[in-house]
Amino acid sequence: KIERQRVKRNNTEELVREALGVLPVSSRPVRLHLNPADVPVVQAAYEAAGQSLPWTIIEDVALSRGGCQVNTDISHIDASLEARLEPVLARLQMVDHPHEPDDESPAEMP
């Protein structure tokens, strides 16, 4: 069964909240890495909710839009688009090629 993955760009603020939610309570300081285009979206969502941003935002052009990475001194959460798609793509590849022989299987004798 292939799990559904959220990859919509407009869910960035929800993804940030989920990623921050799995951090241990004592994890500080928090550094939130976002694609520069996602920074105003996340800031606006928190401001609209009347919440302050209790972490440092780092603009990271290496991240695709719609993803984030959260770092503390003791934790790393990779919620990048690529990391979320990787298991889905791996499952699709297994479904697409279920009976390919292993490289370790013995060669057939004539």
Secondary structure, 3 states (H helix, E strand, C coil): CCCCCCCCHHHHHHHHHHHHHCCCCCCCCCEEEECHHHHHHHHHHHHHCCCCCCCEEEECCCCCCCCEEEECCCCEEEECHHHHHHHHHHHHHHHHCCCCCCCCCCCCCC
